[in-house]
């Protein structure tokens, strides 16, 4: 059985916790009338069981119901001891799609809106010694223009590049037993040049905050300070400098103590910045060889069947020459980011904005609160090298995007995190962005290369949407979606353009398209579509069940060679 029993938050881990994955009682609520019918009451019978954390649409849930379902209910018992209840008890959810109301013993104890980020509630006052009943009510409407749903289909079935929906709980649920004096949250700011990490902590209660850093078990430095609670900042000077680099995570372990609280954490020592056309990692030009990763699984939909499979997708990508990924139209779970961190794998933190109609000004309420939560949750992950809140903000029934919505989200992103670049809307239509990226699915390598040939000469290129967005000469740029070449044994499925007739034709097309970007000295990166097939979309380098379509060493040779921008000190075209 795959119940995902590993700790869901490796960057903020306490020993005293209880994983609540596994069998829960379950009830579908097609009329969304469960509240009126009292389904939150502890002893009202439910008719089904479900395996958490897998969504009801998935095979692994034990249900596999894929039609629309606006409302679902979960329930399970948990035993709480007197000793546990002396602590502060926190109930955590990795992610629940979309609006969540939580009850304990029939009393409402928390509400959260947003289908992709983690949230928690302090629930001690609702608990008693012995049996306790946790009930979760999730409401979701994929067809609501105010609700971001990523690549979840708004039709009965999957179509094009839209896939099976995810309803309700789809990440780990757990309880944490925390001393009354404790660390609530932390933010790490690293200085790789001077070899230090600054820890900004939010604390509850009075005590001494102590931070101890280790590298491969060896002490690297410590710092401490007294606090009466609230905000505290301290800096640890490191004895040795080990940089986080591509393919080399070199993580420092960090132990935080405050009163009786002990938190196990980690950080990576690295910097990212833009200089001219280049993306610099620790001051060195690195070409981003990214793969589009949508994070879908044939048996778990949004949820990987095991922690091993999360790691394996990174290994599959690296085996084909990629050094990172666009985590596309989905906020990935922290276990995945942990593996990216330790393996030195570059990723972009994105938001599942599709389904949210950005042509209305009120769409900002469907993205900004959850986007802020994402940045706060994932700020400390060294693998994340940039943020991208929107993707392809197309016109909706003739209505253009509300530019102020995009610009506001961009400005908030930069205010929350000045250490990473931000792309306002990947592909189109740019309003305010640090990097000007485009999506180009031209299948003819000659025509594809011609679109960008003038970039190193006069700082221009062919932009299909020049009337809607303005490229500023010298601005960093990359093609963040291309390829998408359909390849299946029966030539079925969906992909971009006309699929090649032979494997040789596929490889020649792939190499021609990729060479055009690798050889352009003003291109900071590429992102190939995509890592795996997803349902009817058959343009992955791997099948949906993760079988390679081609010899990985052949694909690796195409992507891994040195890029022109890594070979010379290019800043901007004159």
N, C-alpha and C positions, 0 to 999 in steps of 0.2 A: 504494500500500500504506500502511496506517495502522498503524505499529508503535510509535507513541507515543515518539518519540525526544527530546522535550523533557526538560529537567532536572526530576526529580520532586520536588525539595525546594528551591523558590526562596528559602526563608527561611534556608537553611544550605547554600550552594552553593560548591563548589570547582571550579576550572578543570580539574583533573587527574582525570577520571572517564571511565568507559567504560559506555555503555548496552548492556545485554545482551538487550534486547527483540529479537524477530524469530523466526526458525525454530529450534525445538528438536526433538530427538528426543522421542518420547512413547510411553508404554505404559500401558494400562489394566490394573488389577490387581484383578479382581472378588473374588478370594479373599483379598486382602491377604496374599499369600504371597511377595511380591517380595523381601523381605529374605532369607527362607530360600533363595530361588532365586538369590540373589546379583545382583539387578538393580543394586546399587550399584557393581558392578565395572565399570571403565571400558569394557571391550570386549564386554560382553554385548549382543547386538543388540536394538534396539527396533524395533517393527513400524510405527510411525506417525510423523508430524510434526505439530507444533502451532505456531500463531503466538502467542507470548507478547507482551503480558500478558493475552490474552483467554482466559477460562475455556473448558473443553472443550465446555460446553453451548451456547456462542455460535456464531453463523454466522462471525464474524470470526476465530475460532480455526482455522477450516478443518475442524472436526470436527462440531460440532452434535449431539453425543450427549447426550440429556436424561434418560435413565433414571438410577436410583441407581448410583453408583460409589464404593465406600468407600475406594479407594486408587488413586492415580495416580503415575506416575514421569515425570520430565523429565531430559533430558541435553543438554549442549552443550559443545563445545570452546572454549577461549579461549587465545590466545597471550599469554604474559607475557614481557616483556623483562627483562634483567638490571638495567636502570635502574629499571624499575617495582618490581622485587623488593627494591631498596634501601629502598623506602618501606614504611610500614605499609599493607597491602592489606586493605580492608574490603569485604565482600560484603553488599549491601543488598537487602532485599525490601520493596516497598511494602505488600503484603499477600498472604497465602497462606491459604486456607481448607481445613483447620483446624489440624491438627498437622503440623509440618514438620520433617523431618530432612534435613540437607544433608551431602553427601559431596563431597570433592575428591580426585581420583585414587584413589578407592576407600576413603578414610579418612573416618570421620564427623567433621565439624568444627563441628556446631551443631544445636541443637534449639530449637523455639519452639512454644508452644501459644497459639492465638488466631487467628481468621480475618480480623481487620479492621484491626489496627494494623501499623505498620512495625517491622522488626527487622533486626539486622545482626550479623555475626560478623567478627572479625579473623582472617584466614585465611592470613597470610604463611607460616607454618611448614608449611602443607600444599602450597604451590605450588613449582614448579620453573621454571627458565628454559625457554621453549619451550611445547610443547603441554601443556595442563591440561584435565582433564575435570571439569565440575561436574555433579553429579547431585542432584536434588531429589525427595524422597518426601513426598507429602501424603496424609494420612488424614483422612476426614471422614464423620460419620454424622449427617445432619440429623434423624434420629428419636431420637437420644440426648437424654434430658431434661437432661443436664448440659452440653449444647453450645448456646450461643446461635447462632441462625441467622437472626434477623430475619424477613423476609418470604419466605424460601425455603420452598417447599412440602414438607411431609412426606408427601404422597401422590405417586402416580406422575405425575400431571399438575397443572397449575395449577388453582386454584379460589378463589372468593371474593376475598379480598385477600391471597392467597398465590401466589407466582409461580415461574418457572423457577429452579432451583437454580444455585449457583456452586460449583464444586469446584476446588481447587488454586490455582495462581498467577492473580491477577487484577489485579495492579498491577505497575509497572515493577520490573525487576531490574537492578542496576547494581553495578559495581566502582568503588571510590574509592581513589586512591593518595595517602596522607597522610604528611607528614613525621613523623619519630619524635617530635619536639616539636610538639604541636598542641593545638588546642581540641577537646575532646570534645563538650561541649554547653553551651548557654547558656539563661538565663532572663531575660526583660526585665520590669522593673517600671517603668511610666511614671508621671510626675507632671505632669499637664497644667496644673495651677495654677502650678507653679513652673518649668515648661518644662525637664524633665530626664528622662533615662532611666538606670536603674540596671541594670547587667549583672552577673549572677551566673554565673560561668563555671567549668566543670570542665576542668582542664588536665592534659596529660601532658607531663612533662619540665620543664626549667627555662628561663626566658626572660623577655621583657618583653611583657606583654599590652597591646596598644594598640587603642583603639576610636575610629573617626572617623565622625562623622555628617554627612550631606549632605541637602540638600533641593533637588530639581530641579537637581542638579549643584553647588550652592553649599555651601561648608563651613559647618557649623552648630555645630561644637564637637568636642573630642577629650579623651581622658584616657588615662593609661597607668600601669602599675604593674609592678614586678618580682615574679616568683613562682618558687617551686621546685616547682610542680605542685600538684595537688589543687584546692582551692576558692579562687577569687579574686573579689572584688567591687569594681567601680569605677562611678563615676557621671559621666555626660557632661552638663554644663550646656549647653543649647541656646541659640544666639544669637537664634533666632526661633521663635515658637510657631505651629504650623499644626495645627489640630485635625482629628482623624479624625471625620467626621460622616456622617450618612446621605446616600448618593449622592456623597460626596466622600472618597475614601480618603486623600489627602494623606499618603502614606507617606514616611518618612525612610529613605534608604539608609544602611546601616551596614557599614563595613569593619572586620573584626577580624583582627589579625595577632598571631602568637605564634611566635617563632623564624622558620622559613621558611614557616610555615602562613599562608594567607590565605583568609578566609571572607567571602563576600559575603552580606549579610543585609539586613533592613529591620525597621521597627517603626512602629506608629501611636500617636499621642498622644491618648489618650482615657480617660475613666473611665465606669464604669457603677455605678449603685447604685439602691436602692429607697427611696422616701420616701412613706409612707402608701400610697395606691393607685397611685402613679405609678412608672414606670420612667424614670430620669434618665440621659441620655447627656450627659456634660460639664456636669452640673447642670441640663440643660434637659429638660422632659418630652417624651418621644417615644412616640407610639403605635406599637406594633409591628404593622405590617400584613404578616403572614407568610403564606406559602403552604406547604403540605405538599409537600415534595420528597423522593421516595423513591429517586431516583438510579438508575433502571433505564433501559436502552436496548434497543431492539428487536434490534439487531445485536450488541451487546456485553454484554448483560445487566447486570452490575454495573459494567462498564468502558465509559467513554465512548469512541467511536471515534476522537476526536481532542481535542486541547487546546482547539481552537476550539469544540467542542460543549459543553465544560464552561462556558466563558464565555457561550456563546449561551443556555444555560438560565437564567443570571442575567439576561441581557438580556430574555429572554421574560417572566420574572417582573416585572421593573421596568416593562416596556411595559404591563402590566396593572395597575399602581398599587401593587405590593407593594414594601416596603422591606427584606424579609428572608425567611427560610425556617426552618422546622423541618426539619433534615436527618434524615429519619425512618427509624428502625430500620436504620441503617447508619452506619458511620464513613466519611465521605467522604475521598477522597484529598487530599493537601496541595496539589496544583495547583488544585483547586477552591477551597480555602480561600484560596489566594493571589489568585485572581480576586475573591473576596468582599472580601478586604482592600483591594485597590486600587480597587474600585468602590464602597466604602462600603455594603456589603450585610450586614445583621444576620443572624446565624445562631445556632442553638442546637446545641451539640455533644451528640449523643445516642448511645445504645448499642443494638445490635440484640438486645435481651433476649428477644424472642419465640423460642420453642423451648427456652428455659431455664426449668425448672419451679421457680418461686420459692416453692412451698409446702414445699420441702425445705430444711433448713438448709444442706446441703452445696452448694446452688446458689451460695453466695457464692464458691466456688472457680471457678465458671464465668463470673463477671463481674468480681470485684474485681481480680485481677492485670492483666487486659487493660484494664479501665477506668482503672487507675492509669497504664498505659502511654499510653492516649489523652490523659489530662490532661497528662502530661509532654510528649508530642509536640506538642500543639496549644495549649499555654498561651500562647505568644507571638503568636497570631493575634488582631489587634484586632477582627476581624469576629465572633468568638465572644463572645456577650454573656451566655451562660448555659449550664449543664450540666443534662442530664436522663438519668440512668443507666437508668431503667426507663420503660416505657410500658404502660399498661393491664394491670396484674398481676391477671388474672382468676383465679377459683377453678379448680383442676384436679381433676376427678373428685370434687368435693365438698370438697376440701382448700383451706383459705384460705392466702393468702400468709403466709410467715414474716416478721412485721413486723420482727423483729430484723435480718434480712438487709437489708431496705430502709433501716432506720435506720442500720445500720453503714456501708453504702455512702454514704449521705448525709453522715455525720460525716467519713468519710475524704475525701470530695470537698471539704468545707469546710476540712479541715485542709491539703489540698494546694493549694487555691486559695480564698483569702478575698476575692478581688477580684470574683467573679461570683456571681450568685444560682444556686441549685440547686433544681430540682424533683425530688422523690424518684421519683415515678412519675406520668407525665403521664396525666391523666384519672381514674384510680382505681387502687388505693385508697391515699390519702395517709396517711403516718405522721409524717414530719418533712419539712417543705418550706418554702422561702422564699416561694414563690408558690403559691397555691391555684388550680390550673387544672382545667377540666372539658372533657369532650367531649360535644357536644350535636348530634345529627343530626335534631332536630325540623325538619320541612320546612314547617310552617305558620308564617309570619313572626309572626302575632299571638300564638300560643302560645309561640313562641320568645322573643319580647320580654317576655312576661309573667313568664317564669321569673326574670328579672333586674331587673324594674322596681323592686322594693323595696330593692335594694342601696344606692342613694343615699339612701333614706329612713330605713331602720333597720338597715342593714348585714347584711341577710339576703337569701337567694335560694333558689330551689327546687333542691335537690340530690337527684338520684335515688338517691344512695347515702349518705344522711345517717346511716343506721344503721351504716355501715362507716367513715366518715371525718368529721371534725369541722372545719367552717370556723370560724376565729377572726375575730370581727368586726373589720373594719378591715384585714385581711390583703390584700396585693396579689392581684389576680385577673385571669385572662383565659380566654376560651374558646379553647382551643388546638387544637380540631378542630370544625368545623361545616361545613354545606353538603353536600359530596359529591353534588351534584345530578347524576343520570345524564342524559347527553345524547349520543345517537348518532342518525345518520340513520335507522337501521332500528329504533330504540328497543330494541335488544338490549343484551347486556352486563350488567354488574352495577353497581349504585350504591345510594345510600341512599334509602329510601322509594320513592314512585311518581314516575317521571320526568314532567316537564312535557310537554304535548302540542305546544306551539309555542315558537318562540324568544322571543317576547314574554313568554310565561308564565315561561320560564326566567329572563329578565332581571328581571322583577318579583319573582320569588321570591328571586333572588340579592340584589337591592337591599334588599328587606324584611328579610331575615336580617341583612345587613351593617349596615344603618342602626340596627338594634336595639343593636348593639355600639358603633358609632361614637358614638351619641347618649347612651350611658350614661357619666356622668362618673366612675364608679368602675371602669371597665374599662380596663386598661392595654394591651390588645392583642387581636388575633384571629389565628386561623390557619385559612385556608380549605383544604378538601380538594377538589382537589389541583391541582398544576401540569399534569401530563400524565396521560392514560390509561396504565394499565400492564396489558398483556395483556387479560384479560377484565374488569378493573375500568375501567368507561367513565364516570368522573366527573371527568375532567380538564378544564381550560380549554383545553388543547391535546390533540390526538390523540397517540397513542404515537409517531408519527413526526414530532411537533413542528409540526403544522399548527394554527393558531388556529381554534377552533370559532366564535368570535364576533369582531367588530371589537374589537381591543385598546383602542382609544380609548374605546369605550363601557364596557368593563370597568374601565378606568383611572379613569373619572369616578366610578364607584361606590365604589372603594376609596380613592382618593387624597385625598378631601376631609378637611378638618380634623376631628379627633375632639374630643369634649367635654372629655376629660381634658387635652388640649393647650391648651384655651382659658382654663382657670381654674386657680387654685392650690388644687386639691383635695388634702386629705390623707386624711381618713377621715370616714365618716358619723358623725354624733352620735346 
